[in-house]
Amino acid sequence: MITTNELKLGWQKLTVLKELRDRTKVYSDMPLLRSTEFDVLCFIAHQNGNATITSIIGHPYFNKVSQSTVKRAVLVLTETRLIQATEGADRRERVLSIKE
């Protein structure tokens, strides 16, 4: 059973993440990131410049998200200049990183 303290801690984390997601609007050309786009952005930041679409799709957190949805999120994040894609060791692979 989930305790009341765990639920309170979860609520605090949710409100911090929502505020952070709302702040991305200031740095991009689009009004607000969708939930999946924000999740992908956070995953890319967490991977420290080593994320690929394949690694995103293969992560258990995204197991219920379709490949096309992840690709669309990456495209949106690239177009809004929040992330960048560079060629990896394999020319077919693009490594995603946060654009700073």
C-alpha positions as CSV (number, residue, x, y, z in Angstrom):
1,M,0.0,0.0,0.0
2,I,1.2,3.5,-0.8
3,T,1.6,5.7,2.3
4,T,0.4,9.2,2.7
5,N,3.9,10.5,2.9
6,E,4.8,8.9,-0.5
7,L,1.7,10.4,-2.0
8,K,2.7,13.9,-0.6
9,L,6.2,13.5,-2.0
10,G,4.8,12.5,-5.4
11,W,2.6,15.5,-5.5
12,Q,5.5,17.8,-4.7
13,K,7.5,16.3,-7.6
14,L,4.6,16.6,-10.0
15,T,4.1,20.2,-9.2
16,V,7.8,20.9,-9.7
17,L,7.8,19.1,-13.0
18,K,4.7,20.9,-14.2
19,E,6.3,24.3,-13.4
20,L,9.5,23.2,-15.2
21,R,7.5,22.1,-18.2
22,D,5.6,25.4,-18.3
23,R,9.0,27.3,-18.2
24,T,10.1,25.6,-21.4
25,K,7.6,27.8,-23.2
26,V,9.9,30.8,-22.5
27,Y,12.8,29.1,-24.3
28,S,11.1,27.7,-27.4
29,D,8.9,29.0,-30.2
30,M,6.0,26.8,-29.3
31,P,3.4,27.6,-26.7
32,L,3.8,24.6,-24.4
33,L,5.4,21.1,-24.7
34,R,3.1,18.1,-24.7
35,S,3.7,15.5,-22.0
36,T,5.5,13.1,-24.3
37,E,7.7,15.8,-25.7
38,F,8.7,17.0,-22.2
39,D,9.4,13.3,-21.1
40,V,11.6,12.9,-24.1
41,L,13.4,16.2,-23.4
42,C,14.1,15.1,-19.8
43,F,15.3,11.7,-21.0
44,I,17.7,13.3,-23.4
45,A,19.1,15.6,-20.7
46,H,19.5,12.6,-18.4
47,Q,21.5,10.7,-20.9
48,N,24.2,13.5,-21.1
49,G,24.4,13.7,-24.9
50,N,24.2,9.9,-25.5
51,A,20.5,9.5,-26.3
52,T,19.2,8.1,-29.6
53,I,15.7,7.4,-30.7
54,T,16.4,3.7,-30.3
55,S,17.5,4.2,-26.7
56,I,14.4,6.2,-26.0
57,I,12.1,3.6,-27.5
58,G,13.9,0.8,-25.7
59,H,13.7,2.4,-22.3
60,P,10.9,0.8,-20.1
61,Y,9.5,4.2,-19.3
62,F,8.4,4.6,-23.0
63,N,7.2,1.1,-23.5
64,K,3.6,2.2,-24.1
65,V,4.6,5.1,-26.4
66,S,4.7,4.3,-30.1
67,Q,7.8,4.8,-32.2
68,S,6.1,7.4,-34.3
69,T,5.1,9.4,-31.3
70,V,8.7,9.4,-30.0
71,K,10.0,10.4,-33.5
72,R,7.4,13.2,-33.6
73,A,8.4,14.5,-30.2
74,V,12.1,14.5,-31.3
75,L,11.1,16.4,-34.4
76,V,9.2,19.0,-32.4
77,L,12.1,19.4,-30.0
78,T,14.6,19.8,-32.8
79,E,12.4,22.3,-34.6
80,T,12.0,24.4,-31.5
81,R,15.8,24.3,-31.0
82,L,15.6,22.6,-27.6
83,I,17.7,19.7,-28.7
84,Q,20.2,19.0,-31.5
85,A,21.1,15.8,-33.4
86,T,24.6,15.0,-34.4
87,E,26.0,12.1,-36.5
88,G,27.1,9.1,-34.4
89,A,29.8,6.5,-35.1
90,D,27.3,4.8,-37.4
91,R,26.2,7.4,-40.0
92,R,22.7,6.1,-39.8
93,E,22.5,7.0,-36.1
94,R,21.8,10.4,-34.7
95,V,22.9,11.3,-31.2
96,L,20.5,13.6,-29.4
97,S,21.6,16.3,-26.9
98,I,20.3,19.4,-25.2
99,K,21.1,22.5,-27.1
100,E,22.5,25.0,-24.7
